Amino acid sequence: MSESPRLGRFALFVLFVCLLGGRFSLARLHPSLPAFDLRFAGLAIAVIVFLVWRATDRAPSPVTRSGPGAIVFAGWLWFMAASAMWAPPAARVAENLLDLGFMGAFVGLAWACVGRLPRDTVERVWTWFAVAGVIYFLAAVAAGPDIQGRYAAFGGGPNVFVRVMILAALAVTYLASQRAQPRWLWFLPLFILGAVLSGSRGGMVAFVGVVIVGSWPILRRMRGNVLARLTLLGVAAAAAIPPLLGAETIESLRQRWVVLTFESGYSSGRDSIYTQVWELFSSSPFVGVGLDGYYGLVGKDQGFEYPHNVLMASAAEGGVVGAGLLVLAVVVFLLSTRPGPMPPAALYFTLAAVYLAGASMFSGDYYDVRLLWFFLGLAAIDTRRARRERQGADETPGALSRPRSAIAANSKQRVSRMLPEA
Protein backbone atom coordinates (compact mmCIF):
# COMPACT_ATOMS: atom_id res chain seq x y z
CA MET A 1 0.00 0.00 0.00
CA SER A 2 1.28 3.46 -0.82
CA GLU A 3 1.85 6.03 1.88
CA SER A 4 -0.96 8.31 0.70
CA PRO A 5 -3.92 6.08 1.67
CA ARG A 6 -2.25 5.40 5.01
CA LEU A 7 -2.00 9.12 5.67
CA GLY A 8 -5.65 9.56 4.76
CA ARG A 9 -6.65 6.71 7.07
CA PHE A 10 -4.59 8.22 9.88
CA ALA A 11 -6.21 11.62 9.37
CA LEU A 12 -9.65 9.99 9.56
CA PHE A 13 -8.63 8.12 12.72
CA VAL A 14 -7.50 11.35 14.40
CA LEU A 15 -10.83 12.94 13.51
CA PHE A 16 -12.67 9.88 14.83
CA VAL A 17 -10.89 10.21 18.17
CA CYS A 18 -11.68 13.92 18.32
CA LEU A 19 -15.36 13.38 17.50
CA LEU A 20 -15.64 10.56 20.01
CA GLY A 21 -13.77 12.34 22.79
CA GLY A 22 -15.92 15.47 22.85
CA ARG A 23 -14.72 18.34 25.03
CA PHE A 24 -11.50 16.97 26.46
CA SER A 25 -8.87 18.93 28.35
CA LEU A 26 -5.64 17.98 30.06
CA ALA A 27 -7.30 18.66 33.40
CA ARG A 28 -9.63 15.68 32.83
CA LEU A 29 -6.57 13.43 32.70
CA HIS A 30 -5.23 14.76 36.01
CA PRO A 31 -6.27 17.73 38.20
CA SER A 32 -2.71 19.03 38.35
CA LEU A 33 -2.53 19.50 34.56
CA PRO A 34 -3.59 22.76 32.87
CA ALA A 35 -7.10 23.03 31.42
CA PHE A 36 -5.86 23.06 27.82
CA ASP A 37 -8.54 22.16 25.28
CA LEU A 38 -7.13 19.14 23.42
CA ARG A 39 -9.44 19.81 20.49
CA PHE A 40 -6.98 22.44 19.28
CA ALA A 41 -4.19 19.86 19.14
CA GLY A 42 -6.42 17.26 17.52
CA LEU A 43 -7.61 19.62 14.81
CA ALA A 44 -4.06 20.83 14.10
CA ILE A 45 -2.79 17.26 13.69
CA ALA A 46 -5.72 16.30 11.45
CA VAL A 47 -5.29 19.35 9.20
CA ILE A 48 -1.53 18.83 8.82
CA VAL A 49 -1.87 15.14 8.01
CA PHE A 50 -4.72 15.85 5.57
CA LEU A 51 -2.69 18.49 3.71
CA VAL A 52 0.38 16.23 3.53
CA TRP A 53 -1.82 13.41 2.26
CA ARG A 54 -3.30 15.53 -0.51
CA ALA A 55 0.13 16.91 -1.49
CA THR A 56 1.75 13.47 -1.73
CA ASP A 57 -1.09 11.58 -3.39
CA ARG A 58 0.19 10.92 -6.91
CA ALA A 59 -2.86 8.98 -8.07
CA PRO A 60 -5.85 10.65 -6.41
CA SER A 61 -9.11 8.74 -6.54
CA PRO A 62 -12.39 10.40 -7.60
CA VAL A 63 -13.90 12.56 -4.89
CA THR A 64 -17.39 11.69 -3.64
CA ARG A 65 -19.21 14.63 -2.08
CA SER A 66 -21.69 14.50 0.76
CA GLY A 67 -24.26 16.31 -1.39
CA PRO A 68 -26.69 19.17 -0.72
CA GLY A 69 -27.21 18.10 2.88
CA ALA A 70 -23.79 19.53 3.72
CA ILE A 71 -24.88 22.94 2.41
CA VAL A 72 -28.00 22.99 4.59
CA PHE A 73 -25.98 21.79 7.58
CA ALA A 74 -23.53 24.65 7.04
CA GLY A 75 -26.49 27.03 6.84
CA TRP A 76 -27.81 25.83 10.20
CA LEU A 77 -24.33 26.05 11.73
CA TRP A 78 -23.70 29.59 10.50
CA PHE A 79 -27.15 30.84 11.47
CA MET A 80 -26.84 29.53 15.02
CA ALA A 81 -23.41 31.15 15.23
CA ALA A 82 -24.83 34.42 13.89
CA SER A 83 -27.56 34.33 16.55
CA ALA A 84 -24.82 35.20 19.05
CA MET A 85 -25.34 38.82 17.92
CA TRP A 86 -28.70 38.98 19.71
CA ALA A 87 -27.91 36.61 22.60
CA PRO A 88 -28.57 37.83 26.17
CA PRO A 89 -25.61 39.22 28.16
CA ALA A 90 -25.37 36.18 30.45
CA ALA A 91 -25.11 33.72 27.55
CA ARG A 92 -21.84 31.78 27.17
CA VAL A 93 -21.30 33.02 23.64
CA ALA A 94 -17.56 32.40 23.28
CA GLU A 95 -17.82 28.82 24.56
CA ASN A 96 -20.70 27.96 22.24
CA LEU A 97 -19.11 29.59 19.20
CA LEU A 98 -15.99 27.52 19.85
CA ASP A 99 -18.11 24.36 20.00
CA LEU A 100 -19.88 25.17 16.74
CA GLY A 101 -16.57 25.95 15.05
CA PHE A 102 -14.95 22.72 16.18
CA MET A 103 -17.99 20.68 15.16
CA GLY A 104 -18.03 22.16 11.66
CA ALA A 105 -14.27 21.69 11.25
CA PHE A 106 -14.15 18.10 12.51
CA VAL A 107 -17.23 16.95 10.61
CA GLY A 108 -16.34 18.74 7.36
CA LEU A 109 -12.77 17.44 7.37
CA ALA A 110 -14.00 13.92 8.15
CA TRP A 111 -16.36 14.07 5.15
CA ALA A 112 -13.45 15.25 2.98
CA CYS A 113 -11.37 12.25 4.07
CA VAL A 114 -14.17 9.74 3.61
CA GLY A 115 -14.99 11.06 0.12
CA ARG A 116 -11.41 10.38 -1.01
CA LEU A 117 -10.67 7.08 0.74
CA PRO A 118 -11.50 3.58 -0.58
CA ARG A 119 -14.69 2.01 0.74
CA ASP A 120 -12.92 -0.74 2.71
CA THR A 121 -10.85 1.90 4.50
CA VAL A 122 -13.95 3.89 5.44
CA GLU A 123 -15.61 0.75 6.82
CA ARG A 124 -12.82 0.54 9.40
CA VAL A 125 -14.77 3.19 11.27
CA TRP A 126 -16.94 0.34 12.57
CA THR A 127 -13.87 -1.52 13.86
CA TRP A 128 -12.77 1.64 15.67
CA PHE A 129 -16.19 2.00 17.27
CA ALA A 130 -16.17 -1.64 18.36
CA VAL A 131 -12.75 -1.26 20.00
CA ALA A 132 -13.84 2.02 21.60
CA GLY A 133 -16.88 0.24 23.01
CA VAL A 134 -14.70 -2.38 24.70
CA ILE A 135 -12.43 0.30 26.16
CA TYR A 136 -15.36 2.38 27.43
CA PHE A 137 -17.07 -0.66 28.95
CA LEU A 138 -13.93 -1.75 30.82
CA ALA A 139 -13.31 1.82 32.01
CA ALA A 140 -16.90 2.11 33.28
CA VAL A 141 -16.69 -1.17 35.17
CA ALA A 142 -13.34 -0.14 36.67
CA ALA A 143 -14.75 3.23 37.78
CA GLY A 144 -17.90 1.68 39.24
CA PRO A 145 -21.36 3.24 39.57
CA ASP A 146 -22.03 6.79 40.74
CA ILE A 147 -24.26 7.71 43.67
CA GLN A 148 -27.32 7.03 41.50
CA GLY A 149 -26.03 3.60 40.51
CA ARG A 150 -25.32 4.72 36.92
CA TYR A 151 -22.19 3.85 34.95
CA ALA A 152 -20.06 6.12 32.74
CA ALA A 153 -16.49 6.36 31.48
CA PHE A 154 -13.80 9.02 31.07
CA GLY A 155 -15.91 11.73 32.67
CA GLY A 156 -18.39 11.81 29.80
CA GLY A 157 -21.50 11.06 31.82
CA PRO A 158 -24.06 8.24 31.48
CA ASN A 159 -25.84 9.85 28.50
CA VAL A 160 -22.58 9.87 26.56
CA PHE A 161 -21.68 6.37 27.68
CA VAL A 162 -24.97 4.88 26.43
CA ARG A 163 -24.38 6.34 22.97
CA VAL A 164 -20.94 4.76 22.75
CA MET A 165 -22.40 1.42 23.82
CA ILE A 166 -25.19 1.46 21.23
CA LEU A 167 -22.86 2.59 18.43
CA ALA A 168 -20.48 -0.21 19.40
CA ALA A 169 -23.41 -2.68 19.28
CA LEU A 170 -24.23 -1.52 15.75
CA ALA A 171 -20.55 -1.80 14.87
CA VAL A 172 -20.14 -5.44 15.91
CA THR A 173 -23.42 -6.35 14.20
CA TYR A 174 -22.11 -4.83 10.97
CA LEU A 175 -18.71 -6.50 11.27
CA ALA A 176 -20.31 -9.90 11.88
CA SER A 177 -22.99 -9.73 9.21
CA GLN A 178 -21.29 -7.76 6.43
CA ARG A 179 -17.55 -8.27 6.96
CA ALA A 180 -17.63 -11.97 7.90
CA GLN A 181 -16.09 -11.35 11.33
CA PRO A 182 -18.51 -13.22 13.65
CA ARG A 183 -16.10 -13.20 16.61
CA TRP A 184 -17.16 -9.60 17.27
CA LEU A 185 -20.62 -10.85 18.27
CA TRP A 186 -19.22 -12.00 21.62
CA PHE A 187 -19.03 -8.34 22.67
CA LEU A 188 -22.64 -7.56 21.80
CA PRO A 189 -24.12 -8.63 25.18
CA LEU A 190 -21.52 -6.48 26.97
CA PHE A 191 -22.51 -3.40 25.00
CA ILE A 192 -26.22 -3.94 25.60
CA LEU A 193 -25.49 -4.50 29.28
CA GLY A 194 -23.41 -1.33 29.37
CA ALA A 195 -26.27 0.63 27.82
CA VAL A 196 -28.66 -0.66 30.49
CA LEU A 197 -26.19 0.07 33.30
CA SER A 198 -25.87 3.67 32.10
CA GLY A 199 -29.39 4.27 33.34
CA SER A 200 -30.06 6.57 30.39
CA ARG A 201 -33.77 6.22 29.72
CA GLY A 202 -33.72 8.49 26.68
CA GLY A 203 -30.80 6.60 25.16
CA MET A 204 -32.58 3.28 25.57
CA VAL A 205 -35.85 4.63 24.15
CA ALA A 206 -33.92 5.78 21.07
CA PHE A 207 -32.29 2.35 20.84
CA VAL A 208 -35.65 0.59 20.93
CA GLY A 209 -36.80 2.87 18.12
CA VAL A 210 -33.80 1.92 16.01
CA VAL A 211 -34.41 -1.78 16.69
CA ILE A 212 -37.99 -1.39 15.47
CA VAL A 213 -36.95 0.56 12.36
CA GLY A 214 -33.81 -1.39 11.50
CA SER A 215 -34.58 -4.98 12.43
CA TRP A 216 -36.13 -6.00 9.13
CA PRO A 217 -33.50 -4.50 6.77
CA ILE A 218 -30.70 -5.82 8.97
CA LEU A 219 -32.11 -9.35 9.29
CA ARG A 220 -32.93 -9.46 5.59
CA ARG A 221 -29.25 -8.89 4.73
CA MET A 222 -27.85 -11.11 7.49
CA ARG A 223 -26.37 -14.52 6.69
CA GLY A 224 -28.12 -17.53 8.15
CA ASN A 225 -25.16 -18.67 10.22
CA VAL A 226 -24.72 -15.19 11.73
CA LEU A 227 -28.42 -15.05 12.61
CA ALA A 228 -28.21 -18.46 14.29
CA ARG A 229 -25.18 -17.38 16.33
CA LEU A 230 -26.89 -14.15 17.28
CA THR A 231 -29.98 -16.02 18.49
CA LEU A 232 -27.98 -18.49 20.57
CA LEU A 233 -25.88 -15.69 22.01
CA GLY A 234 -28.99 -13.74 23.00
CA VAL A 235 -30.50 -16.72 24.78
CA ALA A 236 -27.22 -17.48 26.59
CA ALA A 237 -26.77 -13.84 27.63
CA ALA A 238 -30.34 -13.60 28.95
CA ALA A 239 -29.71 -16.63 31.12
CA ALA A 240 -26.18 -15.77 32.31
CA ILE A 241 -26.15 -12.00 32.86
CA PRO A 242 -28.80 -11.58 35.64
CA PRO A 243 -27.01 -13.94 38.08
CA LEU A 244 -23.71 -12.18 37.35
CA LEU A 245 -25.19 -8.76 38.12
CA GLY A 246 -26.45 -9.75 41.53
CA ALA A 247 -29.58 -8.80 43.44
CA GLU A 248 -28.35 -5.34 44.49
CA THR A 249 -27.63 -4.17 40.93
CA ILE A 250 -30.89 -5.59 39.62
CA GLU A 251 -32.83 -3.80 42.36
CA SER A 252 -31.05 -0.52 41.53
CA LEU A 253 -32.00 -0.92 37.88
CA ARG A 254 -35.58 -1.72 38.83
CA GLN A 255 -35.79 1.43 40.94
CA ARG A 256 -34.66 3.63 38.06
CA TRP A 257 -36.40 1.94 35.16
CA VAL A 258 -39.68 0.95 36.81
CA VAL A 259 -40.26 2.86 40.03
CA LEU A 260 -38.91 6.27 39.02
CA THR A 261 -40.18 6.19 35.45
CA PHE A 262 -43.59 4.53 35.61
CA GLU A 263 -44.66 4.73 39.25
CA SER A 264 -43.24 8.14 40.23
CA GLY A 265 -43.27 9.73 36.78
CA TYR A 266 -39.81 11.21 37.33
CA SER A 267 -38.62 13.07 34.20
CA SER A 268 -35.32 14.57 35.44
CA GLY A 269 -36.89 18.01 35.13
CA ARG A 270 -37.52 17.65 31.40
CA ASP A 271 -41.18 18.71 31.68
CA SER A 272 -40.32 22.04 33.30
CA ILE A 273 -37.43 22.58 30.86
CA TYR A 274 -39.70 22.09 27.86
CA THR A 275 -42.23 24.56 29.31
CA GLN A 276 -39.50 27.14 29.71
CA VAL A 277 -38.22 26.50 26.18
CA TRP A 278 -41.71 26.99 24.75
CA GLU A 279 -42.03 30.30 26.55
CA LEU A 280 -38.72 31.48 25.09
CA PHE A 281 -39.78 30.40 21.61
CA SER A 282 -43.11 32.21 22.00
CA SER A 283 -41.30 35.41 22.93
CA SER A 284 -39.21 35.39 19.73
CA PRO A 285 -40.60 32.81 17.29
CA PHE A 286 -38.79 33.89 14.11
CA VAL A 287 -35.09 34.14 15.03
CA GLY A 288 -35.13 33.05 18.68
CA VAL A 289 -33.49 34.58 21.73
CA GLY A 290 -29.94 34.00 20.51
CA LEU A 291 -27.15 31.49 21.02
CA ASP A 292 -27.19 29.93 24.51
CA GLY A 293 -30.15 32.16 25.29
CA TYR A 294 -31.79 29.44 27.35
CA TYR A 295 -28.92 29.44 29.84
CA GLY A 296 -28.60 33.21 29.82
CA LEU A 297 -32.29 33.83 30.50
CA VAL A 298 -33.46 30.76 32.43
CA GLY A 299 -30.91 28.01 32.96
CA LYS A 300 -28.38 29.87 35.08
CA ASP A 301 -31.05 30.51 37.70
CA GLN A 302 -32.74 27.09 37.46
CA GLY A 303 -29.57 24.99 37.51
CA PHE A 304 -29.90 23.67 33.92
CA GLU A 305 -27.10 24.05 31.39
CA TYR A 306 -29.15 23.58 28.19
CA PRO A 307 -32.60 22.37 27.06
CA HIS A 308 -31.51 18.69 26.64
CA ASN A 309 -33.24 18.62 23.26
CA VAL A 310 -31.33 19.89 20.24
CA LEU A 311 -34.49 20.60 18.22
CA MET A 312 -36.11 22.60 21.01
CA ALA A 313 -32.83 24.39 21.69
CA SER A 314 -32.63 25.41 18.01
CA ALA A 315 -36.25 26.59 18.15
CA ALA A 316 -35.81 28.63 21.35
CA GLU A 317 -32.44 30.15 20.43
CA GLY A 318 -32.79 30.23 16.62
CA GLY A 319 -36.54 30.42 16.17
CA VAL A 320 -38.34 28.97 13.18
CA VAL A 321 -35.28 29.63 11.04
CA GLY A 322 -32.89 27.68 13.26
CA ALA A 323 -35.22 24.75 13.86
CA GLY A 324 -36.25 24.68 10.20
CA LEU A 325 -32.66 24.53 8.99
CA LEU A 326 -31.90 21.74 11.46
CA VAL A 327 -34.82 19.60 10.32
CA LEU A 328 -34.20 20.38 6.66
CA ALA A 329 -30.55 19.34 6.90
CA VAL A 330 -31.46 15.95 8.38
CA VAL A 331 -34.21 15.39 5.81
CA VAL A 332 -32.00 16.31 2.85
CA PHE A 333 -29.28 13.95 4.06
CA LEU A 334 -31.77 11.10 4.45
CA LEU A 335 -33.30 11.76 1.02
CA SER A 336 -29.83 11.63 -0.56
CA THR A 337 -29.73 7.89 0.23
CA ARG A 338 -32.85 7.37 -1.91
CA PRO A 339 -34.04 6.16 -4.39
CA GLY A 340 -32.57 2.78 -5.14
CA PRO A 341 -31.08 0.08 -2.90
CA MET A 342 -29.01 1.32 0.01
CA PRO A 343 -25.52 -0.22 0.36
CA PRO A 344 -24.99 -2.17 3.62
CA ALA A 345 -22.52 0.33 5.06
CA ALA A 346 -24.86 3.23 4.25
CA LEU A 347 -27.72 1.38 5.95
CA TYR A 348 -25.78 1.04 9.19
CA PHE A 349 -24.51 4.63 8.97
CA THR A 350 -28.14 5.75 8.60
CA LEU A 351 -29.31 3.67 11.55
CA ALA A 352 -26.53 5.16 13.69
CA ALA A 353 -27.66 8.64 12.65
CA VAL A 354 -31.30 7.80 13.41
CA TYR A 355 -30.31 6.57 16.86
CA LEU A 356 -28.29 9.70 17.62
CA ALA A 357 -31.13 11.90 16.38
CA GLY A 358 -33.53 10.13 18.74
CA ALA A 359 -31.11 10.33 21.67
CA SER A 360 -30.60 14.06 21.05
CA MET A 361 -34.29 14.60 21.82
CA PHE A 362 -33.62 13.62 25.45
CA SER A 363 -30.13 14.89 26.25
CA GLY A 364 -27.20 16.83 24.89
CA ASP A 365 -26.42 20.24 23.45
CA TYR A 366 -25.33 21.36 19.96
CA TYR A 367 -21.85 19.88 20.20
CA ASP A 368 -23.21 16.56 21.47
CA VAL A 369 -24.84 15.89 18.07
CA ARG A 370 -21.54 16.03 16.16
CA LEU A 371 -21.60 12.28 15.48
CA LEU A 372 -25.12 12.62 14.07
CA TRP A 373 -23.78 14.85 11.26
CA PHE A 374 -20.75 12.61 10.83
CA PHE A 375 -22.90 9.53 10.19
CA LEU A 376 -25.40 11.36 7.97
CA GLY A 377 -22.53 12.48 5.74
CA LEU A 378 -21.02 8.98 5.65
CA ALA A 379 -24.36 7.47 4.61
CA ALA A 380 -24.76 10.03 1.81
CA ILE A 381 -21.20 9.57 0.57
CA ASP A 382 -21.38 5.78 0.58
CA THR A 383 -24.70 5.81 -1.29
CA ARG A 384 -23.44 8.26 -3.92
CA ARG A 385 -20.24 6.24 -4.37
CA ALA A 386 -22.13 2.97 -4.82
CA ARG A 387 -24.48 4.63 -7.29
CA ARG A 388 -21.55 5.97 -9.31
CA GLU A 389 -19.86 2.56 -9.30
CA ARG A 390 -23.04 0.91 -10.61
CA GLN A 391 -23.33 3.48 -13.38
CA GLY A 392 -19.66 3.02 -14.26
CA ALA A 393 -20.09 -0.74 -14.47
CA ASP A 394 -23.06 -0.33 -16.79
CA GLU A 395 -21.19 2.07 -19.07
CA THR A 396 -17.77 0.35 -19.16
CA PRO A 397 -16.85 -0.64 -22.76
CA GLY A 398 -15.29 -4.02 -23.38
CA ALA A 399 -15.77 -7.43 -24.85
CA LEU A 400 -18.40 -8.37 -22.33
CA SER A 401 -20.46 -5.30 -23.09
CA ARG A 402 -20.32 -5.51 -26.91
CA PRO A 403 -23.51 -6.48 -28.75
CA ARG A 404 -23.85 -10.11 -29.79
CA SER A 405 -24.10 -9.05 -33.44
CA ALA A 406 -20.62 -7.50 -33.27
CA ILE A 407 -19.19 -10.65 -31.68
CA ALA A 408 -20.84 -12.80 -34.36
CA ALA A 409 -19.45 -10.59 -37.15
CA ASN A 410 -15.92 -10.93 -35.79
CA SER A 411 -16.33 -14.72 -35.62
CA LYS A 412 -17.42 -14.83 -39.28
CA GLN A 413 -14.39 -12.77 -40.31
CA ARG A 414 -12.03 -15.16 -38.54
CA VAL A 415 -13.66 -18.17 -40.21
CA SER A 416 -13.51 -16.57 -43.68
CA ARG A 417 -9.76 -15.99 -43.33
CA MET A 418 -9.25 -19.69 -42.67
CA LEU A 419 -11.11 -20.81 -45.85
CA PRO A 420 -9.30 -20.87 -49.25
CA GLU A 421 -10.49 -18.45 -51.90
CA ALA A 422 -12.66 -19.88 -54.69
Secondary structure, 3 states (H helix, E strand, C coil): CCHHHHHHHHHHHHHHHHHHHCCCEHHHHCCCCCCCEHHHHHHHHHHHHHHHHHHHCCCCCCCCCCCHHHHHHHHHHHHHHHHHHHCCCCCCHHHHHHHHHHHHHHHHHHHHHHCCCCHHHHCHHHHHHHHHHHHHHHHHHHHCCCCCCCCCCCCCCHHHHHHHHHHHHHHHHHHHHHCCCHHHHHHHHHHHHHHHHCCCHHHHHHHHHHHHHHHHHHHHHCCHHHHHHHHHHHHHHHHHHHHHHCHHHHHHHHHHHHHHHHHCCCCCCHHHHHHHHHHHHHHCCCCCCCCCHHHHHHHHHHCCCCCCCHHHHHHHHHHHHHHHHHHHHHHHHHHCCCCCCCCHHHHHHHHHHHHHHHHCCCCCCCHHHHHHHHHHHHHHHHHHHHHHHHHHHHHCCCHHHCCHHHHHHHHHHHHHHHCCCC
